[in-house]
Structures are given as C-alpha cells and as structure tokens.
Amino acid sequence: MTSAPRLEKITKENFDAAIGLRIRSDQEHLVAPVVKSIAQAYVYPDIAWPRLIVDGERVVGFLMAFFDVEWTDDGEGADVRSGLWRLNIAAGEQGHGYGRFAVESVADEIRRRGGTRLTTTWHSGEAGPERFYLRLGFRPTGELRGDETVGELELR
C-alpha cells in the first residue's frame, strides 16, 4: 500500500475503472467479474453493498457485502447473516494488504450495524482464497453453498 486505502461508492465517474478491474487469469473461475456484481447490486439494492477499494487514485479492488440476509442451509432452517459477498483484488495488487483491508472494512460495517459475525464463502483448491480467509481467522461452518465452503469470522 502506498497510502491509506479507502472504500468508495460506485459512481458514474468511477464506473469504467470498476468494471475494468481484472483479477489474475488463474482466479477468474473463482469469483464473478465486477460487472456482474454491480448488476446484482442493482437487482438486490436492499442487501448489496458494493464498494471500490482505492489507494491514492488507483482502483485496487472491489468488494460487495450483504447485511441482515435470511440465509437458509439445505432445509435446516433460516439464520440472519451479514458478510462478504464478493472480493476482487486486481492482479498486480494482490499480496499488499488490500484483501485484509476489505475484510476489516466489512467487519467494521457489520459491527456498526450491531452484528457479531461475518460470513463469506470461498472455493477451495488451487489458486483459491481459502488460506487467505483461514489466516484472517475465518472458520469453516461445515456448510457448503453449491461448491463453495461457508466460513464465519466472530467479531469482537
């Protein structure tokens, strides 16, 4: 990081930079492109919280969070959860702390809203983000969402 990163709302001024963000090619099968996330945020405006991660004037990543969503687990009832829906860090910006910043920013927003845990999902395997999430303290819940592992981070 060259300066303090910050989150910015998606606007008409930064939209092209947002949809131009590219992750590493070996990770493209692991996370939806930013343009799909922005479309989903448009369709689900009550739950989606899309933000760019900006360092100085550079767009270095994108995140989309969700808050207070009824989460069902294969017929075992519903639970209300908040968490990280998407995380895309630009190919040349990975390994510089922006992913950690994104998770901490979502955790702060969940705490601000009265929440005590952060939920996310990830693909296991080659080039996947599992080690990243486990290093941050996420623990698998034992649930699967399609072929993704569900993990939670208890917020203090």
Phi, psi and omega per residue, in radians:
M1 nan 2.378 -3.139
T2 -1.700 -0.426 3.077
S3 -2.546 -3.055 3.127
A4 -1.301 2.103 3.108
P5 -1.207 2.780 3.121
R6 -2.547 2.845 3.049
L7 -1.744 2.481 3.081
E8 -2.295 2.503 3.016
K9 -1.154 2.689 3.056
I10 -1.360 2.224 -3.129
T11 -2.268 3.017 3.083
K12 -1.138 -0.450 3.133
E13 -1.289 -0.542 -3.092
N14 -1.957 0.081 -3.105
F15 -0.998 -0.811 -3.127
D16 -1.099 -0.691 3.082
A17 -1.127 -0.663 3.140
A18 -1.100 -0.883 -3.084
I19 -1.324 -0.225 3.084
G20 -1.488 -0.131 -3.123
L21 -1.134 2.263 -3.124
R22 -2.174 2.331 3.045
I23 -1.590 3.103 3.109
R24 -1.101 2.520 -3.084
S25 -1.064 -0.558 3.129
D26 -1.320 -0.046 3.127
Q27 -1.915 -0.094 -3.028
E28 -1.052 -0.478 3.121
H29 -1.404 -0.089 -3.053
L30 -1.697 -0.367 -3.079
V31 -2.585 2.505 3.136
A32 -1.162 2.617 3.074
P33 -1.167 2.742 -3.096
V34 -0.992 -0.682 -3.107
V35 -1.051 -0.646 3.086
K36 -1.167 -0.721 3.128
S37 -1.085 -0.730 3.129
I38 -1.124 -0.687 3.080
A39 -1.095 -0.744 3.109
Q40 -1.131 -0.640 3.101
A41 -1.118 -0.600 3.089
Y42 -1.181 -0.709 -3.117
V43 -1.318 -0.567 -3.113
Y44 -2.069 1.034 -3.039
P45 -1.153 -0.360 -3.113
D46 -1.347 -0.328 -3.101
I47 -2.115 -0.436 -3.056
A48 -1.449 2.407 3.139
W49 -2.275 1.416 -3.106
P50 -1.466 2.438 3.125
R51 -2.566 2.523 2.969
L52 -1.517 2.587 3.006
I53 -1.805 2.092 -3.032
V54 -2.146 2.393 3.057
D55 -2.172 1.985 -3.015
G56 1.127 -2.066 3.083
E57 -1.856 0.000 -3.081
R58 -1.572 2.307 2.965
V59 -1.432 2.040 -3.067
V60 -1.931 -0.187 -3.136
G61 -3.038 3.112 -3.125
F62 -2.508 2.468 2.994
L63 -2.372 2.702 2.967
M64 -2.400 2.168 3.132
A65 -1.875 2.942 3.048
F66 -2.389 2.634 -3.085
F67 -2.340 2.332 3.025
D68 0.919 0.944 -3.139
V69 -1.791 2.372 3.063
E70 -1.252 2.075 -3.040
W71 -1.949 2.125 3.103
T72 -1.879 2.548 -3.110
D73 -2.161 1.565 3.027
D74 0.775 0.860 3.041
G75 1.401 0.075 -3.123
E76 -1.633 0.416 3.115
G77 1.743 3.101 -3.109
A78 -2.016 2.673 3.141
D79 -2.457 2.527 3.089
V80 -1.658 2.181 -3.068
R81 -2.316 2.786 3.020
S82 -2.310 2.641 3.135
G83 3.059 -2.821 -3.104
L84 -1.731 2.037 -3.110
W85 -1.532 -0.776 -3.131
R86 -2.457 2.589 3.020
L87 -2.542 2.054 3.114
N88 -2.184 2.012 3.054
I89 -1.897 2.265 -3.085
A90 -0.947 2.543 -3.056
A91 -0.864 -0.869 -3.088
G92 -1.401 -0.023 -3.077
E93 -1.907 -0.029 -3.122
Q94 -1.250 2.556 3.136
G95 1.501 0.186 -3.113
H96 -1.971 0.198 3.086
G97 1.641 0.007 -3.106
Y98 -1.253 -0.594 3.077
G99 -1.126 -0.794 3.083
R100 -1.049 -0.777 3.097
F101 -1.002 -0.758 -3.137
A102 -1.066 -0.846 -3.133
V103 -1.095 -0.768 3.129
E104 -1.112 -0.630 3.116
S105 -1.150 -0.744 3.100
V106 -1.163 -0.723 3.098
A107 -1.032 -0.760 3.112
D108 -1.065 -0.724 -3.141
E109 -1.176 -0.693 3.102
I110 -1.108 -0.785 3.089
R111 -1.041 -0.760 -3.136
R112 -1.021 -0.578 3.137
R113 -1.547 0.071 3.079
G114 1.635 0.122 -3.126
G115 -1.441 2.825 -3.097
T116 -2.213 0.031 3.099
R117 -2.639 2.656 -3.128
L118 -2.065 2.185 -3.141
T119 -1.876 2.495 2.996
T120 -2.624 3.014 3.054
T121 -2.254 2.723 3.085
W122 -2.653 2.718 3.008
H123 -1.498 2.322 3.038
S124 -1.469 2.904 3.028
G125 1.815 -2.992 -3.070
E126 -0.913 2.246 3.097
A127 1.160 0.031 3.141
G128 -1.338 2.890 -3.058
P129 -1.577 0.192 -3.047
E130 -0.964 -0.846 -3.137
R131 -1.038 -0.692 3.097
F132 -0.999 -0.907 -3.111
Y133 -1.147 -0.709 3.127
L134 -1.114 -0.683 3.101
R135 -1.100 -0.522 3.126
L136 -1.398 -0.111 3.100
G137 1.852 0.033 3.084
F138 -1.168 2.547 3.071
R139 -2.189 2.327 3.077
P140 -1.061 2.433 -3.134
T141 -1.535 -0.207 -3.029
G142 1.644 -0.124 3.114
E143 -1.546 2.714 2.972
L144 -2.155 2.505 3.025
R145 -2.036 1.685 -2.973
G146 1.142 -2.133 3.104
D147 -1.805 0.324 -3.132
E148 -1.852 2.509 3.044
T149 -1.379 2.392 3.052
V150 -1.658 2.253 3.103
G151 -2.244 2.688 3.112
E152 -2.304 2.597 3.062
L153 -2.134 2.101 3.071
E154 -1.285 2.294 -3.119
L155 -1.747 2.320 3.121
R156 -1.826 nan nan
